Amino acid sequence: MSRVWEIPVHDSTRVRDARIAAREACGQAGLAAARTSAAELVATELATNLLKHAGGGRMVVNLVMAPVGGGEDTSVQLFSLDNGPGIPDVGAALRDGWSTAAGSLGAGLGSCQRSANAFHLYSLPGRGTVAAARIDPEPGRRGTPAAPVPAAGITIALTQAEQSGDAWSWVRSGSLVTLLLADGLGHGPKAAHASTAAVAELSRTAHLPPADILRRLHTALRPTRGAAVTVAQVDTDRGELSFAGVGNVGARVRTGDSWTSLVSHPGIVGAYFPAHVPVRRVPWRPDSLLVVHSDGLPSRWRPPEDPQLLAHDPSVVAGAILRDAGSPARPARDDTSVAVLAPDRRTSAHDSRL
């Protein structure tokens, strides 16, 4: 799933580009015409809102594992990121008829909520808005929100290239929930090949502990140029997070009111594997949150502290971290991925909290 789309939206011509990106993503995912139309509608509405209400922003379209289908199906994830004035009342904005733009019917966000299988919106006055919409292969039951998933992420490519050398995925095996993020060495198609191979191997190794998963990945990635890989695994029965990483990948876990860095071991999975892989174990509580990221994210990024954001869906948390870590004056120097793992405590897929 290395194909990514990033569309800066600063004039009306880019709305069409966002719609085309959604259509292309649905084609890559093999989605039927009806779901493709839903994705195009959501992309059009979100891009239009960026122009009307935020003074511009950017759309990011990713391919992600569908929440059902055993990892065989693919969904389309659309992000809208801006640093505009924000939305003063998110609940009102999701109701048809609300708008701050003259001549607007104000049905955009409501239509996004109805069309997407999962739609999440976070906005802070004066700081901007993050919207995340997921289009699955099958429509959701009318009036019934999709079941929340514990992990989500966002990926962009260096200089808005078509392929990213980063990839992430998650899988559940009994009481174990495992999150993987791989950063293929370098960037471009060969880096994407390495990270995609790591993701493919995860589904076959999710029953193993993190260090053993990394050893299996080392064998699987030998035909590739290799990757930096982090594996985080939550045992929900024991209430424990186990973390292991090889290469230049980062992670921070929040417990209570504090963030702790989790350090990876030097090396390259598939090329230079360490003799011993240290494993860090920390308690995993209902208020815990894990953020893993590739080295495209600035090293001095600041983890979020807003309690309302921290309690939001992982897709919105990941989008907000990516948005806030960079700026036009500080462009990304590599492919960039952020993935977030949270306890299974999300309230609703159609979340309208600020």
C-alpha positions in Angstrom: 0.0 0.0 0.0 2.9 2.3 -0.8 0.8 4.5 -3.2 -0.1 7.9 -1.6 -1.7 11.1 -2.8 -1.0 14.5 -1.3 -2.8 17.5 -2.8 -2.2 21.1 -1.6 -5.5 22.9 -1.8 -5.1 26.6 -2.3 -7.3 27.3 -5.3 -10.4 25.9 -6.9 -8.6 23.8 -9.5 -7.2 21.6 -6.7 -10.7 20.5 -5.7 -10.8 18.5 -8.9 -7.4 17.1 -8.1 -8.6 15.9 -4.7 -11.6 14.2 -6.4 -9.4 12.5 -9.0 -7.0 11.3 -6.2 -9.9 9.7 -4.4 -11.1 8.0 -7.6 -7.6 6.7 -8.3 -7.2 5.4 -4.8 -10.6 3.5 -5.0 -9.4 2.0 -8.3 -6.2 0.8 -6.6 -8.2 -0.6 -3.7 -10.7 -2.4 -6.0 -13.7 -0.5 -4.6 -17.0 -0.7 -6.5 -18.6 2.2 -8.3 -20.9 3.2 -5.4 -18.1 3.3 -2.9 -15.9 5.2 -5.4 -18.7 7.8 -5.7 -18.8 8.1 -2.0 -15.1 8.7 -1.8 -15.2 11.3 -4.6 -18.1 13.1 -2.8 -16.1 13.2 0.5 -12.9 14.4 -1.2 -14.8 17.2 -3.0 -16.6 18.4 0.1 -13.5 18.4 2.3 -11.4 20.1 -0.3 -14.1 22.7 -0.9 -14.3 23.3 2.9 -10.5 23.9 2.9 -11.0 26.8 0.5 -14.2 28.3 1.9 -13.5 28.1 5.6 -9.7 27.6 6.2 -8.1 29.6 3.5 -6.5 26.4 2.1 -4.8 23.3 3.4 -4.0 19.9 2.1 -5.6 16.6 1.4 -3.9 13.3 1.9 -5.2 10.0 0.5 -3.9 6.7 1.7 -4.7 3.0 1.2 -5.2 1.2 4.5 -6.2 -2.3 5.6 -10.0 -2.6 5.8 -11.2 -3.2 9.4 -12.9 -6.4 8.2 -11.9 -9.1 5.7 -8.9 -10.6 7.5 -6.4 -8.1 6.0 -7.3 -9.1 2.4 -9.5 -6.0 1.7 -8.4 -2.4 1.3 -10.0 0.8 2.4 -9.4 4.4 1.3 -8.5 6.9 4.0 -8.9 10.6 3.3 -7.4 13.3 5.4 -8.1 17.0 5.4 -5.5 19.1 7.3 -5.5 22.9 7.8 -4.2 25.6 10.1 -7.3 27.9 9.6 -9.6 29.6 12.1 -11.1 26.3 13.3 -14.7 25.4 13.8 -16.4 26.9 16.9 -19.1 24.2 17.2 -18.3 20.9 15.6 -21.6 19.4 16.6 -23.4 22.1 14.8 -21.1 21.9 11.8 -22.1 18.3 11.3 -25.8 19.2 11.0 -27.1 20.0 7.6 -27.9 23.7 7.1 -24.9 25.0 9.1 -22.4 27.2 7.3 -20.2 30.2 7.9 -19.8 30.9 4.2 -22.3 33.1 2.4 -24.3 31.3 -0.2 -23.4 27.8 1.1 -26.0 25.2 1.9 -23.9 23.9 4.7 -24.4 20.2 4.0 -20.8 19.3 3.3 -19.6 17.8 6.6 -23.0 16.1 7.2 -22.8 14.5 3.7 -19.2 13.3 4.5 -20.4 11.7 7.7 -23.2 9.9 5.9 -21.1 8.7 3.0 -18.0 7.5 4.9 -17.9 4.3 6.9 -16.0 6.3 9.6 -15.7 10.1 9.8 -13.8 11.9 12.5 -13.4 15.6 13.0 -11.2 17.6 15.4 -11.1 21.3 15.4 -9.6 23.9 17.8 -10.5 27.6 17.3 -7.5 29.5 16.1 -5.5 26.3 15.4 -7.2 24.6 12.5 -9.1 21.4 11.7 -8.3 17.8 11.0 -10.8 15.6 9.3 -10.4 11.8 8.6 -12.8 9.8 6.5 -12.5 6.1 5.7 -14.3 4.5 2.8 -14.6 0.7 3.1 -15.4 -1.8 0.3 -18.9 -2.2 1.7 -21.3 0.6 2.9 -22.0 0.6 6.6 -25.5 -0.1 7.9 -27.6 3.0 7.8 -27.6 4.7 11.2 -25.0 2.4 12.7 -21.5 3.7 13.1 -18.6 1.5 12.1 -16.9 -0.3 15.0 -13.8 1.8 16.0 -10.3 0.3 15.4 -7.4 0.7 17.8 -4.8 1.8 15.3 -4.6 4.3 12.5 -1.9 6.3 10.7 -1.1 8.7 7.9 1.7 8.5 5.3 3.1 11.0 2.8 5.9 10.8 0.3 9.0 13.0 -0.1 8.2 15.9 -2.5 4.7 14.5 -3.1 5.9 11.5 -5.0 3.5 8.8 -5.9 5.1 6.1 -3.7 6.2 6.3 -0.1 9.0 4.2 1.3 7.1 4.1 4.6 4.3 1.7 5.5 2.4 0.8 8.6 -0.2 -1.8 9.6 -1.8 -3.5 12.6 -3.2 -6.9 13.3 -5.1 -8.7 16.1 -4.2 -12.2 17.3 -6.2 -13.3 20.3 -5.4 -10.9 23.1 -2.5 -9.4 21.2 -2.8 -6.2 19.1 0.4 -5.6 17.1 1.3 -2.3 15.4 4.2 -2.2 12.8 5.8 0.7 11.1 8.5 0.2 8.4 10.7 2.8 6.8 12.4 1.4 3.7 16.0 2.4 3.2 16.1 5.6 1.2 12.9 6.4 -0.7 11.1 5.6 -4.0 9.9 2.3 -5.4 12.7 0.2 -3.9 12.1 1.6 -0.4 8.4 1.0 -0.9 9.1 -2.6 -1.9 11.0 -3.2 1.4 8.3 -1.6 3.7 5.5 -3.4 1.8 7.2 -6.7 2.3 7.4 -6.0 6.1 3.7 -5.3 6.2 2.9 -8.4 4.3 4.9 -10.5 6.8 3.1 -9.1 9.8 -0.1 -11.0 9.3 1.9 -14.3 9.4 3.8 -13.4 12.6 1.4 -11.5 14.8 1.2 -14.4 17.3 4.9 -14.0 18.1 6.5 -11.5 20.5 8.1 -8.3 19.0 11.7 -9.5 18.9 10.8 -12.7 17.2 8.6 -10.8 14.7 11.7 -8.6 13.8 13.9 -11.7 13.3 11.3 -13.1 10.9 11.1 -9.8 9.2 14.9 -9.8 8.8 14.7 -13.0 6.8 11.7 -11.8 4.7 13.4 -8.5 3.9 16.8 -10.0 2.8 15.9 -9.8 -0.9 15.1 -6.1 -0.5 17.3 -3.1 0.4 16.1 -3.4 4.0 14.1 -1.2 6.4 14.0 0.4 9.8 11.2 -1.3 11.6 9.4 -0.8 14.9 7.0 -3.4 16.4 4.7 -2.5 19.3 2.4 -5.2 20.8 -0.3 -4.8 23.4 -1.4 -7.8 25.4 -4.9 -6.7 26.4 -5.2 -9.5 29.0 -2.0 -8.5 30.8 -2.3 -4.8 30.3 1.2 -4.5 29.0 2.9 -2.9 26.0 6.0 -4.6 24.5 8.1 -2.5 22.1 11.1 -3.4 20.0 12.7 -1.5 17.1 15.6 -1.8 14.7 16.8 1.3 12.8 16.0 5.0 12.8 12.3 4.9 13.8 10.8 6.7 16.8 8.1 6.1 19.3 6.6 7.7 22.4 4.1 6.3 24.8 1.8 8.4 27.0 0.7 7.1 30.4 -1.2 9.4 32.7 0.1 12.9 32.0 3.6 12.1 30.8 5.2 10.9 27.5 8.1 8.4 27.5 10.4 7.8 24.5 10.9 4.2 23.4 14.3 3.8 21.8 15.1 1.5 18.8 18.3 -0.4 18.4 20.8 0.5 15.6 20.6 -1.7 12.5 18.7 -2.4 9.3 16.1 -5.2 9.1 17.0 -7.3 6.1 20.7 -6.2 6.0 22.4 -5.5 9.4 20.5 -7.2 12.2 21.7 -6.9 15.8 22.7 -10.0 17.8 20.3 -8.9 20.5 17.1 -6.9 20.2 16.2 -5.1 23.4 12.5 -5.2 24.3 10.9 -2.4 26.4 7.8 -3.3 28.4 5.5 -0.7 30.0 2.0 -0.9 31.5 -0.9 -0.3 29.1 -3.8 1.4 30.7 -7.1 2.8 29.5 -5.5 6.3 29.2 -2.4 5.1 27.4 -1.5 6.2 23.8 1.3 5.1 21.6 2.8 7.1 18.7 5.3 5.6 16.3 6.8 7.5 13.4 9.5 7.4 10.7 12.4 9.8 10.7 10.6 12.0 8.2 9.0 13.6 11.2 11.2 16.3 12.7 13.2 15.0 15.6 12.0 17.7 18.0 8.3 17.3 17.3 6.1 17.9 20.3 3.6 15.3 21.3 0.0 16.6 21.7 -1.3 17.6 25.1 -4.8 18.7 24.4 -7.0 16.1 26.3 -9.7 16.4 23.7 -7.3 15.4 20.9 -5.8 12.7 23.0 -9.2 11.1 23.5 -10.0 11.2 19.8 -9.8 8.5 17.2 -6.2 7.4 16.3 -6.6 8.6 12.7 -7.2 12.2 13.9 -4.4 12.1 16.4 -2.0 10.9 13.7 -3.2 13.6 11.2 -2.8 16.3 13.8 0.7 15.2 14.7 1.8 15.2 11.1 0.2 18.6 10.5 1.7 20.3 13.6 5.2 18.9 13.2 5.8 20.5 9.8 5.4 23.8 8.0 6.1 25.3 4.6 9.2 26.8 6.1 10.3 23.3 7.4 9.3 20.8 4.7 9.7 17.1 5.2 13.1 15.8 4.1 12.0 12.2 3.7 8.9 10.0 3.4 6.9 10.5 6.6 4.5 8.2 8.5 2.8 8.6 11.9 0.8 5.7 13.4 -1.1 5.7 16.6 -2.3 2.9 18.8 -4.9 3.4 21.5 -6.9 1.2 23.8 -10.2 -0.1 22.5 -12.1 2.7 24.1 -13.3 4.9 21.2 -16.9 5.8 21.5 -18.1 6.2 18.0 -16.8 6.1 14.5 -18.8 9.2 13.7 -17.0 11.2 16.4 -17.9 14.9 16.6 -15.9 16.0 19.6 -13.8 19.1 19.5 
